[in-house]
Amino acid sequence: MATSSREQPRNWTWWVIGGVIVAAVVIAAYMFATRAQRADLPRPADLSVELPTPSSIPDAPNLPPVPAPGPR
C-alpha cells in the first residue's frame, strides 16, 4: 500500500509564494531603476490644477405667500 505524504502540496505552495515574492522584487527594482530616467516629466509638486468656477444658480421666482385656509 502506498503511503501518502502531506508535504507535496506545501512544497508547491512555497514555490508559488517564493515566485510571487521574487517577481515583486524584480518589478520594484525595475521601477526604482527607471525612475531617474524620466527627468523630463513634471513632478507632482510642479503641477497646478485649475478647476472651473461653477456658475451661479439663479434666484427662485418671488411668489406671493400661500393664503392660510380659514374656517368654513
MOSULVEN-V674723 format. One record per pair of residues at least 24 apart in sequence whose ideal C-beta (glycine too) atoms are under 7 Angstrom apart, sorted by the first residue. I is the first residue (numbers start at 1). J is the second residue. D is the distance in Angstrom with one decimal. If there is no record, write none. Layout:
I,J,D ; I,J,D
This chain:
none
